[in-house]
């Protein structure tokens, strides 16, 4: 077998691995679109579909890992190629975790569908999900196009998700203190918001991996986190 044929086969396998990451990313992004619709419309069937689709995402993660390990064992890649394949395993794992948070969001639909609606908080959750969806789309695009600047842009946008979460956290605490009947729905919305915020963290992890694949070094800046919910103080009379 000629060296050119070996190289061509390896490139084909690598491109197939990347294509599977793209498919997985698109499916995870769609999960957030559907989970948000299910939450807003209290659509039980759509929420269940999101939960079932998560199993497909889990299977895709498993298959990508197997595919990558097979390539490492069979092809013995080195340098840039090895870094690319190992990082792709981590990207797949990150997407799987982001998908889990969408599934968790869908699970809450069954709980909150008969609870009071907090309209302002719902608007903030809309914004958070919109941010996450764009971060997923852009980080996968950065992965495919090898766009370091776009990866950095996604990395920096995690702060915007944190700011939205902080605003929502304070607003819901105010609701709960002033209106005890809102404690249950507000608590569930807090869980939903935290899941979305954590999805942003994982999208940021993927952005760091995309940077590493292409730059050959870790992103040497402090992560732009701005989640201050742990330090919120409640004033009481």
mmCIF file of the C-alpha atoms, coordinates in Angstrom:
data_MODEL
# 
_entry.id   MODEL 
# 
loop_
_atom_site.group_PDB 
_atom_site.id 
_atom_site.type_symbol 
_atom_site.label_atom_id 
_atom_site.label_alt_id 
_atom_site.label_comp_id 
_atom_site.label_asym_id 
_atom_site.label_entity_id 
_atom_site.label_seq_id 
_atom_site.pdbx_PDB_ins_code 
_atom_site.Cartn_x 
_atom_site.Cartn_y 
_atom_site.Cartn_z 
_atom_site.occupancy 
_atom_site.B_iso_or_equiv 
_atom_site.pdbx_formal_charge 
_atom_site.auth_seq_id 
_atom_site.auth_comp_id 
_atom_site.auth_asym_id 
_atom_site.auth_atom_id 
_atom_site.pdbx_PDB_model_num 
ATOM 1   C CA . UNK A 1 1   ? 0.000   0.000  0.000  1.00 0.00 ? 1   UNK A CA 1 
ATOM 2   C CA . UNK A 1 2   ? 1.504   3.360  -1.028 1.00 0.00 ? 2   UNK A CA 1 
ATOM 3   C CA . UNK A 1 3   ? 2.239   6.131  1.457  1.00 0.00 ? 3   UNK A CA 1 
ATOM 4   C CA . UNK A 1 4   ? -0.084  8.444  -0.462 1.00 0.00 ? 4   UNK A CA 1 
ATOM 5   C CA . UNK A 1 5   ? -2.950  5.968  -0.080 1.00 0.00 ? 5   UNK A CA 1 
ATOM 6   C CA . UNK A 1 6   ? -2.306  5.680  3.663  1.00 0.00 ? 6   UNK A CA 1 
ATOM 7   C CA . UNK A 1 7   ? -2.305  9.442  4.046  1.00 0.00 ? 7   UNK A CA 1 
ATOM 8   C CA . UNK A 1 8   ? -5.457  9.756  1.957  1.00 0.00 ? 8   UNK A CA 1 
ATOM 9   C CA . UNK A 1 9   ? -7.249  7.141  4.074  1.00 0.00 ? 9   UNK A CA 1 
ATOM 10  C CA . UNK A 1 10  ? -6.181  8.884  7.272  1.00 0.00 ? 10  UNK A CA 1 
ATOM 11  C CA . UNK A 1 11  ? -7.421  12.247 6.001  1.00 0.00 ? 11  UNK A CA 1 
ATOM 12  C CA . UNK A 1 12  ? -10.736 10.660 5.080  1.00 0.00 ? 12  UNK A CA 1 
ATOM 13  C CA . UNK A 1 13  ? -11.103 9.183  8.559  1.00 0.00 ? 13  UNK A CA 1 
ATOM 14  C CA . UNK A 1 14  ? -10.197 12.490 10.176 1.00 0.00 ? 14  UNK A CA 1 
ATOM 15  C CA . UNK A 1 15  ? -12.713 14.363 8.037  1.00 0.00 ? 15  UNK A CA 1 
ATOM 16  C CA . UNK A 1 16  ? -15.365 11.802 8.937  1.00 0.00 ? 16  UNK A CA 1 
ATOM 17  C CA . UNK A 1 17  ? -14.574 12.297 12.628 1.00 0.00 ? 17  UNK A CA 1 
ATOM 18  C CA . UNK A 1 18  ? -14.976 16.053 12.253 1.00 0.00 ? 18  UNK A CA 1 
ATOM 19  C CA . UNK A 1 19  ? -18.212 15.598 10.302 1.00 0.00 ? 19  UNK A CA 1 
ATOM 20  C CA . UNK A 1 20  ? -19.639 13.548 13.179 1.00 0.00 ? 20  UNK A CA 1 
ATOM 21  C CA . UNK A 1 21  ? -18.771 16.352 15.601 1.00 0.00 ? 21  UNK A CA 1 
ATOM 22  C CA . UNK A 1 22  ? -20.681 18.774 13.370 1.00 0.00 ? 22  UNK A CA 1 
ATOM 23  C CA . UNK A 1 23  ? -23.734 16.472 13.324 1.00 0.00 ? 23  UNK A CA 1 
ATOM 24  C CA . UNK A 1 24  ? -23.586 16.169 17.085 1.00 0.00 ? 24  UNK A CA 1 
ATOM 25  C CA . UNK A 1 25  ? -23.261 19.937 17.540 1.00 0.00 ? 25  UNK A CA 1 
ATOM 26  C CA . UNK A 1 26  ? -26.244 20.626 15.294 1.00 0.00 ? 26  UNK A CA 1 
ATOM 27  C CA . UNK A 1 27  ? -28.362 18.134 17.218 1.00 0.00 ? 27  UNK A CA 1 
ATOM 28  C CA . UNK A 1 28  ? -27.368 19.618 20.584 1.00 0.00 ? 28  UNK A CA 1 
ATOM 29  C CA . UNK A 1 29  ? -28.206 23.122 19.371 1.00 0.00 ? 29  UNK A CA 1 
ATOM 30  C CA . UNK A 1 30  ? -31.598 21.887 18.181 1.00 0.00 ? 30  UNK A CA 1 
ATOM 31  C CA . UNK A 1 31  ? -32.174 20.363 21.619 1.00 0.00 ? 31  UNK A CA 1 
ATOM 32  C CA . UNK A 1 32  ? -32.043 23.827 23.194 1.00 0.00 ? 32  UNK A CA 1 
ATOM 33  C CA . UNK A 1 33  ? -34.411 25.249 20.619 1.00 0.00 ? 33  UNK A CA 1 
ATOM 34  C CA . UNK A 1 34  ? -36.935 22.496 21.309 1.00 0.00 ? 34  UNK A CA 1 
ATOM 35  C CA . UNK A 1 35  ? -36.456 22.520 25.082 1.00 0.00 ? 35  UNK A CA 1 
ATOM 36  C CA . UNK A 1 36  ? -37.160 26.252 25.199 1.00 0.00 ? 36  UNK A CA 1 
ATOM 37  C CA . UNK A 1 37  ? -40.282 25.885 23.043 1.00 0.00 ? 37  UNK A CA 1 
ATOM 38  C CA . UNK A 1 38  ? -41.463 23.040 25.279 1.00 0.00 ? 38  UNK A CA 1 
ATOM 39  C CA . UNK A 1 39  ? -40.885 25.183 28.364 1.00 0.00 ? 39  UNK A CA 1 
ATOM 40  C CA . UNK A 1 40  ? -42.662 28.257 26.993 1.00 0.00 ? 40  UNK A CA 1 
ATOM 41  C CA . UNK A 1 41  ? -45.592 26.342 25.529 1.00 0.00 ? 41  UNK A CA 1 
ATOM 42  C CA . UNK A 1 42  ? -45.653 23.710 28.303 1.00 0.00 ? 42  UNK A CA 1 
ATOM 43  C CA . UNK A 1 43  ? -45.516 21.103 25.563 1.00 0.00 ? 43  UNK A CA 1 
ATOM 44  C CA . UNK A 1 44  ? -45.240 17.685 27.210 1.00 0.00 ? 44  UNK A CA 1 
ATOM 45  C CA . UNK A 1 45  ? -44.727 15.777 23.952 1.00 0.00 ? 45  UNK A CA 1 
ATOM 46  C CA . UNK A 1 46  ? -41.911 18.036 22.750 1.00 0.00 ? 46  UNK A CA 1 
ATOM 47  C CA . UNK A 1 47  ? -40.226 17.843 26.155 1.00 0.00 ? 47  UNK A CA 1 
ATOM 48  C CA . UNK A 1 48  ? -40.339 14.066 25.965 1.00 0.00 ? 48  UNK A CA 1 
ATOM 49  C CA . UNK A 1 49  ? -38.837 14.178 22.489 1.00 0.00 ? 49  UNK A CA 1 
ATOM 50  C CA . UNK A 1 50  ? -35.930 16.221 23.835 1.00 0.00 ? 50  UNK A CA 1 
ATOM 51  C CA . UNK A 1 51  ? -35.372 13.646 26.546 1.00 0.00 ? 51  UNK A CA 1 
ATOM 52  C CA . UNK A 1 52  ? -35.406 10.761 24.053 1.00 0.00 ? 52  UNK A CA 1 
ATOM 53  C CA . UNK A 1 53  ? -33.086 12.569 21.646 1.00 0.00 ? 53  UNK A CA 1 
ATOM 54  C CA . UNK A 1 54  ? -30.532 12.852 24.428 1.00 0.00 ? 54  UNK A CA 1 
ATOM 55  C CA . UNK A 1 55  ? -29.990 9.092  24.114 1.00 0.00 ? 55  UNK A CA 1 
ATOM 56  C CA . UNK A 1 56  ? -28.992 9.613  20.480 1.00 0.00 ? 56  UNK A CA 1 
ATOM 57  C CA . UNK A 1 57  ? -26.486 12.268 21.537 1.00 0.00 ? 57  UNK A CA 1 
ATOM 58  C CA . UNK A 1 58  ? -25.058 9.914  24.163 1.00 0.00 ? 58  UNK A CA 1 
ATOM 59  C CA . UNK A 1 59  ? -24.633 7.229  21.514 1.00 0.00 ? 59  UNK A CA 1 
ATOM 60  C CA . UNK A 1 60  ? -22.946 9.688  19.143 1.00 0.00 ? 60  UNK A CA 1 
ATOM 61  C CA . UNK A 1 61  ? -20.464 10.561 21.892 1.00 0.00 ? 61  UNK A CA 1 
ATOM 62  C CA . UNK A 1 62  ? -19.679 6.881  22.401 1.00 0.00 ? 62  UNK A CA 1 
ATOM 63  C CA . UNK A 1 63  ? -19.221 6.278  18.672 1.00 0.00 ? 63  UNK A CA 1 
ATOM 64  C CA . UNK A 1 64  ? -16.959 9.317  18.225 1.00 0.00 ? 64  UNK A CA 1 
ATOM 65  C CA . UNK A 1 65  ? -14.779 8.158  21.103 1.00 0.00 ? 65  UNK A CA 1 
ATOM 66  C CA . UNK A 1 66  ? -14.529 4.658  19.615 1.00 0.00 ? 66  UNK A CA 1 
ATOM 67  C CA . UNK A 1 67  ? -13.721 6.108  16.208 1.00 0.00 ? 67  UNK A CA 1 
ATOM 68  C CA . UNK A 1 68  ? -10.992 8.346  17.629 1.00 0.00 ? 68  UNK A CA 1 
ATOM 69  C CA . UNK A 1 69  ? -9.419  5.573  19.712 1.00 0.00 ? 69  UNK A CA 1 
ATOM 70  C CA . UNK A 1 70  ? -9.441  3.288  16.669 1.00 0.00 ? 70  UNK A CA 1 
ATOM 71  C CA . UNK A 1 71  ? -7.599  5.958  14.660 1.00 0.00 ? 71  UNK A CA 1 
ATOM 72  C CA . UNK A 1 72  ? -4.997  6.391  17.387 1.00 0.00 ? 72  UNK A CA 1 
ATOM 73  C CA . UNK A 1 73  ? -4.433  2.639  17.678 1.00 0.00 ? 73  UNK A CA 1 
ATOM 74  C CA . UNK A 1 74  ? -4.363  1.963  13.933 1.00 0.00 ? 74  UNK A CA 1 
ATOM 75  C CA . UNK A 1 75  ? -2.679  5.086  12.586 1.00 0.00 ? 75  UNK A CA 1 
ATOM 76  C CA . UNK A 1 76  ? -0.366  6.077  15.459 1.00 0.00 ? 76  UNK A CA 1 
ATOM 77  C CA . UNK A 1 77  ? -0.798  9.800  14.752 1.00 0.00 ? 77  UNK A CA 1 
ATOM 78  C CA . UNK A 1 78  ? 1.723   12.263 16.150 1.00 0.00 ? 78  UNK A CA 1 
ATOM 79  C CA . UNK A 1 79  ? 2.052   16.013 16.739 1.00 0.00 ? 79  UNK A CA 1 
ATOM 80  C CA . UNK A 1 80  ? -0.821  18.065 15.236 1.00 0.00 ? 80  UNK A CA 1 
ATOM 81  C CA . UNK A 1 81  ? -2.913  15.061 14.213 1.00 0.00 ? 81  UNK A CA 1 
ATOM 82  C CA . UNK A 1 82  ? -2.709  13.442 17.650 1.00 0.00 ? 82  UNK A CA 1 
ATOM 83  C CA . UNK A 1 83  ? -3.621  16.730 19.334 1.00 0.00 ? 83  UNK A CA 1 
ATOM 84  C CA . UNK A 1 84  ? -6.561  17.099 16.968 1.00 0.00 ? 84  UNK A CA 1 
ATOM 85  C CA . UNK A 1 85  ? -7.939  13.593 17.605 1.00 0.00 ? 85  UNK A CA 1 
ATOM 86  C CA . UNK A 1 86  ? -7.521  13.664 21.392 1.00 0.00 ? 86  UNK A CA 1 
ATOM 87  C CA . UNK A 1 87  ? -9.113  17.122 21.579 1.00 0.00 ? 87  UNK A CA 1 
ATOM 88  C CA . UNK A 1 88  ? -12.006 15.917 19.435 1.00 0.00 ? 88  UNK A CA 1 
ATOM 89  C CA . UNK A 1 89  ? -12.771 13.236 22.034 1.00 0.00 ? 89  UNK A CA 1 
ATOM 90  C CA . UNK A 1 90  ? -12.982 15.999 24.641 1.00 0.00 ? 90  UNK A CA 1 
ATOM 91  C CA . UNK A 1 91  ? -15.142 18.177 22.376 1.00 0.00 ? 91  UNK A CA 1 
ATOM 92  C CA . UNK A 1 92  ? -17.560 15.285 21.904 1.00 0.00 ? 92  UNK A CA 1 
ATOM 93  C CA . UNK A 1 93  ? -17.714 14.780 25.661 1.00 0.00 ? 93  UNK A CA 1 
ATOM 94  C CA . UNK A 1 94  ? -18.389 18.498 26.131 1.00 0.00 ? 94  UNK A CA 1 
ATOM 95  C CA . UNK A 1 95  ? -21.234 18.427 23.627 1.00 0.00 ? 95  UNK A CA 1 
ATOM 96  C CA . UNK A 1 96  ? -22.695 15.402 25.403 1.00 0.00 ? 96  UNK A CA 1 
ATOM 97  C CA . UNK A 1 97  ? -22.695 17.325 28.693 1.00 0.00 ? 97  UNK A CA 1 
ATOM 98  C CA . UNK A 1 98  ? -24.314 20.344 27.044 1.00 0.00 ? 98  UNK A CA 1 
ATOM 99  C CA . UNK A 1 99  ? -26.981 17.999 25.712 1.00 0.00 ? 99  UNK A CA 1 
ATOM 100 C CA . UNK A 1 100 ? -27.557 16.662 29.220 1.00 0.00 ? 100 UNK A CA 1 
ATOM 101 C CA . UNK A 1 101 ? -28.403 20.154 30.422 1.00 0.00 ? 101 UNK A CA 1 
ATOM 102 C CA . UNK A 1 102 ? -30.970 20.522 27.636 1.00 0.00 ? 102 UNK A CA 1 
ATOM 103 C CA . UNK A 1 103 ? -32.487 17.222 28.751 1.00 0.00 ? 103 UNK A CA 1 
ATOM 104 C CA . UNK A 1 104 ? -32.611 18.500 32.345 1.00 0.00 ? 104 UNK A CA 1 
ATOM 105 C CA . UNK A 1 105 ? -34.371 21.632 31.123 1.00 0.00 ? 105 UNK A CA 1 
ATOM 106 C CA . UNK A 1 106 ? -36.957 19.486 29.357 1.00 0.00 ? 106 UNK A CA 1 
ATOM 107 C CA . UNK A 1 107 ? -37.515 17.449 32.514 1.00 0.00 ? 107 UNK A CA 1 
ATOM 108 C CA . UNK A 1 108 ? -38.551 20.604 34.357 1.00 0.00 ? 108 UNK A CA 1 
ATOM 109 C CA . UNK A 1 109 ? -41.322 21.242 31.820 1.00 0.00 ? 109 UNK A CA 1 
ATOM 110 C CA . UNK A 1 110 ? -43.383 18.512 33.466 1.00 0.00 ? 110 UNK A CA 1 
ATOM 111 C CA . UNK A 1 111 ? -42.944 20.165 36.851 1.00 0.00 ? 111 UNK A CA 1 
ATOM 112 C CA . UNK A 1 112 ? -43.551 23.819 35.954 1.00 0.00 ? 112 UNK A CA 1 
ATOM 113 C CA . UNK A 1 113 ? -46.364 23.358 33.421 1.00 0.00 ? 113 UNK A CA 1 
ATOM 114 C CA . UNK A 1 114 ? -49.033 23.884 36.120 1.00 0.00 ? 114 UNK A CA 1 
ATOM 115 C CA . UNK A 1 115 ? -47.112 26.503 38.104 1.00 0.00 ? 115 UNK A CA 1 
ATOM 116 C CA . UNK A 1 116 ? -47.325 30.297 38.039 1.00 0.00 ? 116 UNK A CA 1 
ATOM 117 C CA . UNK A 1 117 ? -45.476 31.979 35.184 1.00 0.00 ? 117 UNK A CA 1 
ATOM 118 C CA . UNK A 1 118 ? -42.878 34.640 35.932 1.00 0.00 ? 118 UNK A CA 1 
ATOM 119 C CA . UNK A 1 119 ? -42.783 36.579 32.688 1.00 0.00 ? 119 UNK A CA 1 
ATOM 120 C CA . UNK A 1 120 ? -39.662 38.693 33.229 1.00 0.00 ? 120 UNK A CA 1 
ATOM 121 C CA . UNK A 1 121 ? -37.660 35.633 34.250 1.00 0.00 ? 121 UNK A CA 1 
ATOM 122 C CA . UNK A 1 122 ? -38.923 33.784 31.194 1.00 0.00 ? 122 UNK A CA 1 
ATOM 123 C CA . UNK A 1 123 ? -37.555 36.587 29.013 1.00 0.00 ? 123 UNK A CA 1 
ATOM 124 C CA . UNK A 1 124 ? -34.124 36.250 30.640 1.00 0.00 ? 124 UNK A CA 1 
ATOM 125 C CA . UNK A 1 125 ? -34.150 32.484 30.095 1.00 0.00 ? 125 UNK A CA 1 
ATOM 126 C CA . UNK A 1 126 ? -34.985 33.157 26.431 1.00 0.00 ? 126 UNK A CA 1 
ATOM 127 C CA . UNK A 1 127 ? -31.880 35.323 26.210 1.00 0.00 ? 127 UNK A CA 1 
ATOM 128 C CA . UNK A 1 128 ? -29.708 32.745 27.958 1.00 0.00 ? 128 UNK A CA 1 
ATOM 129 C CA . UNK A 1 129 ? -30.812 29.964 25.614 1.00 0.00 ? 129 UNK A CA 1 
ATOM 130 C CA . UNK A 1 130 ? -30.267 32.236 22.609 1.00 0.00 ? 130 UNK A CA 1 
ATOM 131 C CA . UNK A 1 131 ? -26.715 32.868 23.787 1.00 0.00 ? 131 UNK A CA 1 
ATOM 132 C CA . UNK A 1 132 ? -26.049 29.163 24.293 1.00 0.00 ? 132 UNK A CA 1 
ATOM 133 C CA . UNK A 1 133 ? -27.400 28.241 20.877 1.00 0.00 ? 133 UNK A CA 1 
ATOM 134 C CA . UNK A 1 134 ? -25.212 30.824 19.156 1.00 0.00 ? 134 UNK A CA 1 
ATOM 135 C CA . UNK A 1 135 ? -22.170 29.739 21.195 1.00 0.00 ? 135 UNK A CA 1 
ATOM 136 C CA . UNK A 1 136 ? -22.680 26.105 20.148 1.00 0.00 ? 136 UNK A CA 1 
ATOM 137 C CA . UNK A 1 137 ? -23.129 27.030 16.484 1.00 0.00 ? 137 UNK A CA 1 
ATOM 138 C CA . UNK A 1 138 ? -20.135 29.350 16.426 1.00 0.00 ? 138 UNK A CA 1 
ATOM 139 C CA . UNK A 1 139 ? -17.754 27.090 18.331 1.00 0.00 ? 139 UNK A CA 1 
ATOM 140 C CA . UNK A 1 140 ? -18.506 24.192 15.978 1.00 0.00 ? 140 UNK A CA 1 
ATOM 141 C CA . UNK A 1 141 ? -17.958 26.520 13.021 1.00 0.00 ? 141 UNK A CA 1 
ATOM 142 C CA . UNK A 1 142 ? -14.651 27.602 14.593 1.00 0.00 ? 142 UNK A CA 1 
ATOM 143 C CA . UNK A 1 143 ? -13.692 23.939 14.984 1.00 0.00 ? 143 UNK A CA 1 
ATOM 144 C CA . UNK A 1 144 ? -14.362 23.155 11.324 1.00 0.00 ? 144 UNK A CA 1 
ATOM 145 C CA . UNK A 1 145 ? -12.881 26.320 9.821  1.00 0.00 ? 145 UNK A CA 1 
ATOM 146 C CA . UNK A 1 146 ? -9.947  26.408 12.267 1.00 0.00 ? 146 UNK A CA 1 
ATOM 147 C CA . UNK A 1 147 ? -10.914 29.962 13.182 1.00 0.00 ? 147 UNK A CA 1 
ATOM 148 C CA . UNK A 1 148 ? -9.015  30.893 16.349 1.00 0.00 ? 148 UNK A CA 1 
ATOM 149 C CA . UNK A 1 149 ? -10.558 34.359 16.550 1.00 0.00 ? 149 UNK A CA 1 
ATOM 150 C CA . UNK A 1 150 ? -14.070 32.945 16.486 1.00 0.00 ? 150 UNK A CA 1 
ATOM 151 C CA . UNK A 1 151 ? -13.127 30.452 19.194 1.00 0.00 ? 151 UNK A CA 1 
ATOM 152 C CA . UNK A 1 152 ? -11.857 33.316 21.368 1.00 0.00 ? 152 UNK A CA 1 
ATOM 153 C CA . UNK A 1 153 ? -15.070 35.238 20.698 1.00 0.00 ? 153 UNK A CA 1 
ATOM 154 C CA . UNK A 1 154 ? -17.158 32.293 21.948 1.00 0.00 ? 154 UNK A CA 1 
ATOM 155 C CA . UNK A 1 155 ? -14.851 31.970 24.956 1.00 0.00 ? 155 UNK A CA 1 
ATOM 156 C CA . UNK A 1 156 ? -15.439 35.619 25.851 1.00 0.00 ? 156 UNK A CA 1 
ATOM 157 C CA . UNK A 1 157 ? -19.232 35.365 25.514 1.00 0.00 ? 157 UNK A CA 1 
ATOM 158 C CA . UNK A 1 158 ? -19.518 33.090 28.533 1.00 0.00 ? 158 UNK A CA 1 
ATOM 159 C CA . UNK A 1 159 ? -19.439 36.251 30.643 1.00 0.00 ? 159 UNK A CA 1 
ATOM 160 C CA . UNK A 1 160 ? -22.679 37.437 28.997 1.00 0.00 ? 160 UNK A CA 1 
ATOM 161 C CA . UNK A 1 161 ? -24.385 34.178 29.986 1.00 0.00 ? 161 UNK A CA 1 
ATOM 162 C CA . UNK A 1 162 ? -23.133 34.611 33.548 1.00 0.00 ? 162 UNK A CA 1 
ATOM 163 C CA . UNK A 1 163 ? -24.468 38.173 33.679 1.00 0.00 ? 163 UNK A CA 1 
ATOM 164 C CA . UNK A 1 164 ? -27.896 37.025 32.554 1.00 0.00 ? 164 UNK A CA 1 
ATOM 165 C CA . UNK A 1 165 ? -27.837 34.276 35.162 1.00 0.00 ? 165 UNK A CA 1 
ATOM 166 C CA . UNK A 1 166 ? -26.877 36.736 37.907 1.00 0.00 ? 166 UNK A CA 1 
ATOM 167 C CA . UNK A 1 167 ? -29.750 39.039 36.911 1.00 0.00 ? 167 UNK A CA 1 
ATOM 168 C CA . UNK A 1 168 ? -32.188 36.146 36.908 1.00 0.00 ? 168 UNK A CA 1 
ATOM 169 C CA . UNK A 1 169 ? -30.912 34.853 40.243 1.00 0.00 ? 169 UNK A CA 1 
ATOM 170 C CA . UNK A 1 170 ? -31.454 38.215 41.960 1.00 0.00 ? 170 UNK A CA 1 
ATOM 171 C CA . UNK A 1 171 ? -34.853 38.693 40.347 1.00 0.00 ? 171 UNK A CA 1 
ATOM 172 C CA . UNK A 1 172 ? -36.105 35.283 41.438 1.00 0.00 ? 172 UNK A CA 1 
ATOM 173 C CA . UNK A 1 173 ? -34.878 35.783 44.981 1.00 0.00 ? 173 UNK A CA 1 
ATOM 174 C CA . UNK A 1 174 ? -36.863 39.023 45.089 1.00 0.00 ? 174 UNK A CA 1 
ATOM 175 C CA . UNK A 1 175 ? -39.958 37.218 43.805 1.00 0.00 ? 175 UNK A CA 1 
ATOM 176 C CA . UNK A 1 176 ? -39.634 34.542 46.459 1.00 0.00 ? 176 UNK A CA 1 
ATOM 177 C CA . UNK A 1 177 ? -39.181 37.031 49.291 1.00 0.00 ? 177 UNK A CA 1 
ATOM 178 C CA . UNK A 1 178 ? -42.077 39.248 48.244 1.00 0.00 ? 178 UNK A CA 1 
ATOM 179 C CA . UNK A 1 179 ? -44.482 36.548 47.033 1.00 0.00 ? 179 UNK A CA 1 
ATOM 180 C CA . UNK A 1 180 ? -44.265 33.194 48.850 1.00 0.00 ? 180 UNK A CA 1 
ATOM 181 C CA . UNK A 1 181 ? -46.600 31.619 46.279 1.00 0.00 ? 181 UNK A CA 1 
ATOM 182 C CA . UNK A 1 182 ? -43.809 32.021 43.717 1.00 0.00 ? 182 UNK A CA 1 
ATOM 183 C CA . UNK A 1 183 ? -41.260 30.017 45.715 1.00 0.00 ? 183 UNK A CA 1 
ATOM 184 C CA . UNK A 1 184 ? -41.900 26.729 43.913 1.00 0.00 ? 184 UNK A CA 1 
ATOM 185 C CA . UNK A 1 185 ? -41.902 28.025 40.304 1.00 0.00 ? 185 UNK A CA 1 
ATOM 186 C CA . UNK A 1 186 ? -38.983 30.353 41.043 1.00 0.00 ? 186 UNK A CA 1 
ATOM 187 C CA . UNK A 1 187 ? -36.941 27.489 42.477 1.00 0.00 ? 187 UNK A CA 1 
ATOM 188 C CA . UNK A 1 188 ? -37.498 25.403 39.346 1.00 0.00 ? 188 UNK A CA 1 
ATOM 189 C CA . UNK A 1 189 ? -36.558 28.364 37.164 1.00 0.00 ? 189 UNK A CA 1 
ATOM 190 C CA . UNK A 1 190 ? -33.334 28.721 39.158 1.00 0.00 ? 190 UNK A CA 1 
ATOM 191 C CA . UNK A 1 191 ? -32.486 25.098 38.422 1.00 0.00 ? 191 UNK A CA 1 
ATOM 192 C CA . UNK A 1 192 ? -33.261 25.673 34.741 1.00 0.00 ? 192 UNK A CA 1 
ATOM 193 C CA . UNK A 1 193 ? -31.113 28.805 34.613 1.00 0.00 ? 193 UNK A CA 1 
ATOM 194 C CA . UNK A 1 194 ? -28.207 27.064 36.351 1.00 0.00 ? 194 UNK A CA 1 
ATOM 195 C CA . UNK A 1 195 ? -28.323 24.249 33.803 1.00 0.00 ? 195 UNK A CA 1 
ATOM 196 C CA . UNK A 1 196 ? -28.144 26.779 30.983 1.00 0.00 ? 196 UNK A CA 1 
ATOM 197 C CA . UNK A 1 197 ? -25.280 28.614 32.686 1.00 0.00 ? 197 UNK A CA 1 
ATOM 198 C CA . UNK A 1 198 ? -23.349 25.349 33.038 1.00 0.00 ? 198 UNK A CA 1 
ATOM 199 C CA . UNK A 1 199 ? -23.933 24.637 29.345 1.00 0.00 ? 199 UNK A CA 1 
ATOM 200 C CA . UNK A 1 200 ? -22.177 27.935 28.662 1.00 0.00 ? 200 UNK A CA 1 
ATOM 201 C CA . UNK A 1 201 ? -19.212 26.736 30.708 1.00 0.00 ? 201 UNK A CA 1 
ATOM 202 C CA . UNK A 1 202 ? -18.908 23.624 28.575 1.00 0.00 ? 202 UNK A CA 1 
ATOM 203 C CA . UNK A 1 203 ? -19.203 25.626 25.342 1.00 0.00 ? 203 UNK A CA 1 
ATOM 204 C CA . UNK A 1 204 ? -16.341 27.736 26.684 1.00 0.00 ? 204 UNK A CA 1 
ATOM 205 C CA . UNK A 1 205 ? -14.332 24.565 27.346 1.00 0.00 ? 205 UNK A CA 1 
ATOM 206 C CA . UNK A 1 206 ? -14.853 23.555 23.720 1.00 0.00 ? 206 UNK A CA 1 
ATOM 207 C CA . UNK A 1 207 ? -13.697 26.991 22.567 1.00 0.00 ? 207 UNK A CA 1 
ATOM 208 C CA . UNK A 1 208 ? -10.499 26.493 24.570 1.00 0.00 ? 208 UNK A CA 1 
ATOM 209 C CA . UNK A 1 209 ? -9.991  23.101 22.903 1.00 0.00 ? 209 UNK A CA 1 
ATOM 210 C CA . UNK A 1 210 ? -10.488 24.597 19.439 1.00 0.00 ? 210 UNK A CA 1 
ATOM 211 C CA . UNK A 1 211 ? -7.854  27.197 20.296 1.00 0.00 ? 211 UNK A CA 1 
ATOM 212 C CA . UNK A 1 212 ? -5.509  24.451 21.522 1.00 0.00 ? 212 UNK A CA 1 
ATOM 213 C CA . UNK A 1 213 ? -5.964  22.337 18.383 1.00 0.00 ? 213 UNK A CA 1 
ATOM 214 C CA . UNK A 1 214 ? -4.937  25.211 16.143 1.00 0.00 ? 214 UNK A CA 1 
ATOM 215 C CA . UNK A 1 215 ? -2.465  27.170 18.255 1.00 0.00 ? 215 UNK A CA 1 
ATOM 216 C CA . UNK A 1 216 ? -0.722  24.171 19.775 1.00 0.00 ? 216 UNK A CA 1 
ATOM 217 C CA . UNK A 1 217 ? -0.879  25.742 23.221 1.00 0.00 ? 217 UNK A CA 1 
ATOM 218 C CA . UNK A 1 218 ? -3.424  26.462 25.904 1.00 0.00 ? 218 UNK A CA 1 
ATOM 219 C CA . UNK A 1 219 ? -5.309  29.739 25.926 1.00 0.00 ? 219 UNK A CA 1 
ATOM 220 C CA . UNK A 1 220 ? -3.183  31.699 28.393 1.00 0.00 ? 220 UNK A CA 1 
ATOM 221 C CA . UNK A 1 221 ? -5.833  34.093 29.698 1.00 0.00 ? 221 UNK A CA 1 
ATOM 222 C CA . UNK A 1 222 ? -8.010  33.921 32.761 1.00 0.00 ? 222 UNK A CA 1 
ATOM 223 C CA . UNK A 1 223 ? -11.463 32.664 31.892 1.00 0.00 ? 223 UNK A CA 1 
ATOM 224 C CA . UNK A 1 224 ? -13.999 35.541 31.798 1.00 0.00 ? 224 UNK A CA 1 
ATOM 225 C CA . UNK A 1 225 ? -16.334 34.109 34.454 1.00 0.00 ? 225 UNK A CA 1 
ATOM 226 C CA . UNK A 1 226 ? -18.817 36.450 36.086 1.00 0.00 ? 226 UNK A CA 1 
ATOM 227 C CA . UNK A 1 227 ? -21.151 34.201 38.084 1.00 0.00 ? 227 UNK A CA 1 
ATOM 228 C CA . UNK A 1 228 ? -21.573 36.049 41.374 1.00 0.00 ? 228 UNK A CA 1 
ATOM 229 C CA . UNK A 1 229 ? -24.636 34.145 42.628 1.00 0.00 ? 229 UNK A CA 1 
ATOM 230 C CA . UNK A 1 230 ? -22.582 32.504 45.383 1.00 0.00 ? 230 UNK A CA 1 
ATOM 231 C CA . UNK A 1 231 ? -21.926 35.914 46.906 1.00 0.00 ? 231 UNK A CA 1 
ATOM 232 C CA . UNK A 1 232 ? -25.405 37.433 46.792 1.00 0.00 ? 232 UNK A CA 1 
ATOM 233 C CA . UNK A 1 233 ? -26.476 38.791 50.159 1.00 0.00 ? 233 UNK A CA 1 
ATOM 234 C CA . UNK A 1 234 ? -30.121 38.934 51.153 1.00 0.00 ? 234 UNK A CA 1 
ATOM 235 C CA . UNK A 1 235 ? -31.188 41.881 53.204 1.00 0.00 ? 235 UNK A CA 1 
ATOM 236 C CA . UNK A 1 236 ? -34.008 41.279 55.658 1.00 0.00 ? 236 UNK A CA 1 
ATOM 237 C CA . UNK A 1 237 ? -35.890 43.644 57.921 1.00 0.00 ? 237 UNK A CA 1 
# 
